[in-house]
Amino acid sequence: MAAQKPSVPKGTRDFSPIEMVKRNFIFDTIKEVFNRFGYSPIETPSMENLSTLLGKYGEEGDKLLFKILNSGNYLSKVKSDLTQVESGKLATEICEKGLRYDLTVPFARFVVQHRNEITFPFKRYQIQPVWRADRPQKGRYREFYQCDVDIIGSNSLLNEFELIQIIDCVFQNLKINATIKLNNRKILLGIAEIIGEPDKFIDITVAIDKLDKIGLEKVNQELESKGISKQAIDKLKPIFELSGDNAEKMKSLKEILKDSEIGLKGIGEVETVFTYAENVPLNIGLDLDLTLARGLNYYTGAIFEVKANDVEIGSICGGGRYDDLTGIFGLKDVSGVGVSFGADRIYDVMEQLSIFPNEIVASTKVMFVNFGKTEEAYCLPLVNELRNKGVSSEIFPESAKMKKQMTYANNKNIPYVILVGDSEIQKNILTVKDMNSGEQFDMSFDDLLNKLTK
């Protein structure tokens, strides 16, 4: 029988050492900023009870949950004739757990479950994988990482501004030019009111959220298919075409929404955030974008999305304010705000722009060539000393041909190769080969140590 060809499930990936070094650079950069702003790490299990996950992401989201079969004889409790059962209903009978779909709902569950042990406002970050049974395509995976940062238990708009500062710091440190798009769900609610369709708010936001992807004409068709009148759709057009800087857009918007109390409240919240940004200048662009809706229904206030300026790709970070996410687990009226960084898309942007620092790619800085047992015994304490001083070093594990050892060093992008033979041992020096320039020179071990630990 032929050996089975190894593969991974569709929509999942292996990561090579070079890819992992680059991914860890992104995670470490993001983590450092989160820590600097006083956020603490938590982790939640990969799987949650289905009762925690179902009904939180809308009908579409429920379909994309990966469900886990119960252990043991999982069919023993099924009451129905299996051939007559709809697969969705069967899943709920034989599965009690599922893989998490995002980090936000597990976070809300965590806050409610541990509310007596945590200090409010609670500032947490979480960097973990999530799973979605989506159709895999370029840039869309079934397993991917999210980097979430949230503050819950405070209504203050200072929190919104702090998240904007975090986004600014992260992308500055990663050397990505980006723009934050900002809107407010209350403004969108006000717009739904003044066009006379407040009951169709969810339909309107879900359609508007696709503007970037499918264009105005198709959005209008979707709105019409949801029973929104042509007259109301015509009133939307000028609102989404507002131009000018943020102040000019706000001025026009105040006039448009003058009869909507909730709309004016949203404008007030956005103005407060802009005022903070005037007092503490940002490196990143901050734009009011009325077409930004974000499809998730739990957002109630500010909403954010971040776009890379130099690469054509979807949003690389997004989030918003939610007023009652913990209410679904029995803890009412606890407001929070958070954003999620898309590590995979950030990686793609940095690859396309070739902006990963060169020095992060080489995991080993120094390799000692192995000439035999005597030389090996001489080099081992030197390798040990370098490692103790924080310089990643290795010795080739056997006295193979020189070509094989040098090819190994080349393939691993090791910048320095050390050659120690009989004459080097007698003179107590090292021959150092700079693999980038091809130069070779002699130096003492102390000089090498100084050079590499500067």
N, C-alpha and C positions, 0 to 999 in steps of 0.2 A: 504493500500500500504506500502510495506517495506521501511524503511528509506534507502536513498542512502548511500553507503559506501564511506566515504570521501577519496580522493586521490589527488596527485599532478600530473601535466602533466609529461609524460615520459621525462627523461633527466634533470629533475629539482629536487631540494631537499629542505627539511626543515633542519634547523640547531638548535640543542638543545642548552640550555644555556652553557653547558660545551664546546661544539664545537665552539660556538660563542666566548667564552673567549679565546680559543686557536687561532681561526682565527684572532681575534682582536690583539692578541699578535704579530702575523706575520705582519699584516698591520701596527701596531704601530712601530714595529722595522724597517720595510722598510721605512716608512714615516719619522722617525727620521733621518735616514741616508740621504734621499733625501733633507731634510731641512738643514742638516749640510753642504751639498755641494752647497747650494744656489739655489735650485730649488723651484719653486712656484707652488701651487696646482691650477688646473682648473677642471671644470666639464662641460660636454656637455650633451645634452638631450639623453634619452634612444632611442628615435627614430630620424631618419634623413630623409630628402627627399630621395626617391629612386634614383633620379637623382644624388645625392651625392654618393650613395653606388654602384650602378650598374656599371659594367665594370672596377672596381678597383681591384678585387680579382681573375680575370680570370674566365673562364666559370664555373669551379667547384664551386668557391666561390659564384657566382651569384645564383646558384641553392640552396645554403645553407642559403640564406637571408630569414629571417622571414618577410613577408609582412603584412601590416596592412590595413584592408578594409577601404575605404573612409566612412565618416559619412553619415547619411541620406540615401536617395534612390540611392545607389551607382550603380545601374544597369541602371539608366535613361540615362546615356551618352554612354552606350555600343551600338555600331552600328550593331554588328554582331548577327547572329543566334547562340546562346550560344552552341548548340550541335555541331556546326562545328568549334568551336574555340579551339585551343590548350591551355591547362591550363596556360602555361607560358605567352602566349600573353594576355590571359584574365586577369591575375594578374596585368599586367601593365596598363590595362584599368580601373580596379576597385580599385587599390591601388596606392596611391601617396607617401606613407611613409613606412619605414621599420625599424625594430630594428637594432641597430648598430652591425656590425660583428666583429669589433675590435675597438681600441681606436686611431689608427694611422691615418686612413682616416678622421675621425671627427676632429682630431687635425690639419691636413693639412687644412681642411675647416675653422677651427677656426682661424688659423694664417692668412689666406688670408682675411677673413671677418673682422678681428680686427687689421690688419697690421698697422693702423695709431695710435693705442692705446698702442701697445706693444713695448718693447725695445729689439732690436736685438744685439747680439745673445740672443734668447729667451729660457730660461731654465724652462721647465715645467714638473710636474708629474701629473698623473691621476690614481686614483684607483676606478674603477667602473665595473659593470657587463657588459658582452657582450653576444650575443645570436647567435647560429648557428643551423640550422635545420639539424643537423648531425644525423647519426644513433647512439643512445646512447649505450655505452658499458663501461666496467670497466675503470675508469679514464678519460672517455670522456663524457662531459655533454653538454646539449643544452643551459644551462645558467651557466656561470662561470665568475669569476673575473679576470681582468688583472690589473697589477700594472706597468704602463709605465712611463719611464723617458726619456726625449729627450732634445737635445739642437739643435736649428735650427737657421740658419743665420750665420754659420761660417764653413769654410773648414778645420780649424786647427785639426791636429791629436792629439793635447792635449786633445780634447774632447773625442776621443776614449779611451785614457788612463784614463781620469777621470771616464768614465763609468766602466772601469775595476776596478778602486779603489772602486767605489760604490758597485759593485758586491762582491768584496773582503770583504768590511765592513759588508754588509748585511749578508753574509753567516757565517762570523766570529761571528757576534752577535747572529745568530740563532744556532750556534754550529754545522753547517753542513760542513763536509769536502767535497770540490768540486774542479773541474778542469774546467778552461775556455778553450774551444776550439776556436781557432782564425783562420780565413782564410780571403781571399780578393777576391771579385768578379772579379777584374782585373786580378788576377792570373788565375782564372778559364777561363776567356776570352782568356788569353794568351795560355792556354792549348788547348782550342778549336781551336785556330789559328794554333798551331804547329802540331796538328794531322790532319789539313786540313779540319776542319768542323766548321768554324766560324759562318755560317748561322744556325747551329743547336745548338747554345749556350743554348737556353732556354730548349730544349729537353734534352741536356746533363746534365744541372744543376738539372732539375726536377728528372731525373733518379738517379744521384749521391746522391741526398738528401735522397734516400731510401736505400742506402747501408747498414746502420745499421739495418734496419728493414727486408730487404728481401735477403741480401747477394749479392756477386759479380756476380754469375751466372745469377740470375734473372735480375739484373741491365743490364748486357750485352744483355740479350734477349730483354729487353725494348728498349735499344739503337738500336739494330738491327731492331726492329719493326718500329722505327722512321726513318729508311733509312740511318743509319750511317754505314759506311763500316766496314767490319771485320778488315781490316788493321788499321783503325783509333782506333777501340776498343782495339786491341792488343797493340797499342802505349800508351793507357791510363793506363793499368795494372801496369807497373813499377812505374808510377808517384804516384799512390795511395798506393804503397807498400814502399815508401821511409821511411827509418828508421833513427835512431840516434836522437840526441838532436836537439833543434830548429836551432842552428847554422849550424849543419851538413845538416839538411834538406834544409836550405836556400842556402847553398853552391851548393848542387846537383841541386836545382831548378834553380839557376842562369845559370848553364850550360845548363839545358834542355830548358829554355826559352830565351836563349841569342839572338834569332832572333825575339823575340816578344817585341815590344816597350811597349805595354799596360801591358804585363806580367811583365816586369822589373819594370814598374811603381808601380804595385801592391806589388812586393817584397820590393821595397823601402819604401812603406807605412808601411808594416809589420815590417821592420827593425827599423823604427823610433819608433814605439810603443814598441818594445822590448828594445830599448835604454832607453826610459822613465822608463821601468820596472826595468832596472838595477840600475838606479839612485835612485828610490824610491822602495825599496823591498816590495814584496807582500807576504801575507800568503798563498794565493791560488795558485794552479798550473796554468801555462799559456802555452798551447801547440799549435804549428802550426799543423793544421789538414787539409790536402788537400782534404779529402773526405767531408768536411763540405761545403754544397752548399746553404742551406736554399731555400725552394721552391718559395718564393715570388719574383716576377719579379722586384719590385721597388728598390731592393738593388743594389748599384753601387760600393761600396768600401769594407771596413772592414765588416766582418760578425762574430758574436759571438754565441756560444752556451755553456751552462753550464750543466755539468753532476755531479750528486752526486756520490761520490766515494764508499760509503758503502751500497748503495741500488740500485737494478736493476730497473730502471724506466727511462722514456724518459727524454728529457732535462727539467731543472727546471727554465731556464732563457734563453732568446735568443734575437737577434736583429741585427742591422747593420746600415751602412751608406746609405742614399738615397740622390741623387743629385737633383731630380726634382719632388718631390712628390706634391709640391704646384702648379706645372705647370699645372696640370689637372684642377685647379680652376683659372687659369689665372695669377698666380704670378710666373714668370719664374726664373730659376737659383738660387733657395734658397736651399742650402744644409743643411742637418740635419743628426743627428745620434742618435739612441736610442736603449734601450733594454726594454724587458717586462719580469717581474717576474711572474711565474706561481704559484699563491697562492695555488691552489688546490693540485698540485703536491708537493709543499714544505710542505704542511700540511701532506700529505701521508708519505713523507720521515721522518718527525719529529715523527709521530705516530709510524712508523715501528721501529725507533731507540729509542723510548721512551725518547726524549730529551726536551719535553716541561717542563719548570720549574714547580715544584710542587706547588709553592705558587700562580701561576696564576690561578689555577683551582678553588680554594675556593673564591667565590665572597664576602661572609660574613666572617668576622674574629671573631666576638663575637656575641653570642646569649644569651639574658637574659630569663631565665625560668619565666613563668607567674604563680604566686601562687594565684592571686586574686586581687581585686580592690586596697587594701591598698598597697600591694607590687608593683603593677603596677604603682601607683602614685609615689612611692619612686624611682622606676627604670627609669621612663621616662626621668627625667632631666639628669641622668647618661648616658643613650643612646644618648641623644642629645649632651652632652659634648664630648663623644667619636667621634660622627660623625663630630662635628665641628673641631676636631683635625685630621680629615682625616682617622679615623679608621671605616671601614664599619661594622655597628652594626645593630642588630634588636632585637625586643622583640616579643616573641610568642604572637599572637593576642588574645588568649583566655586562660583561666586557665584550659586547658585540662589535662588529665592524664599525669603523668610524662613520662610514656613509649612513648606516642605519641609525646611529645615534644622532647625527646632525639632521637627518630627515625628520626624526621624531621632534627635535627642538624646533625645526622650521614649521612643521605642521601644527605645533601648539603655540606658535607665535611667541616663543620664549626669547626675550631681548638679549640675554647674556649667557654665553656658554663658557664654562671654566675648564681649562685643560691642565691637568697636573700629572706629569710623568716623572721619571727618575731625576732629570736635571732640575725641575721645579722644586722637587722635595729637597734636593741637596742645597739649592740656593734659598730655600724658604720663600719662594715667590709663587704667584699664580699667573698663567697665561689666560688673558680674558679676550674673548671674541665678541665684538659688538655685532649681533646678527642683522641689525638694520643697515649699518654702513659697510659691514664686511671687514672693518679694521680689527687688528689684533695687537694687543699691547701687554706688557708685564706690569704687575703691581703687587704690593703686599696685601695680605688679607685685611689689615686694618684700613688701608686706603679703599679697598673694595667696599668694606662695611660702611665707611663714611659716605662714599659715593651713592650707595643704595639706600641709606637711611636719612639722607638730607631732607 
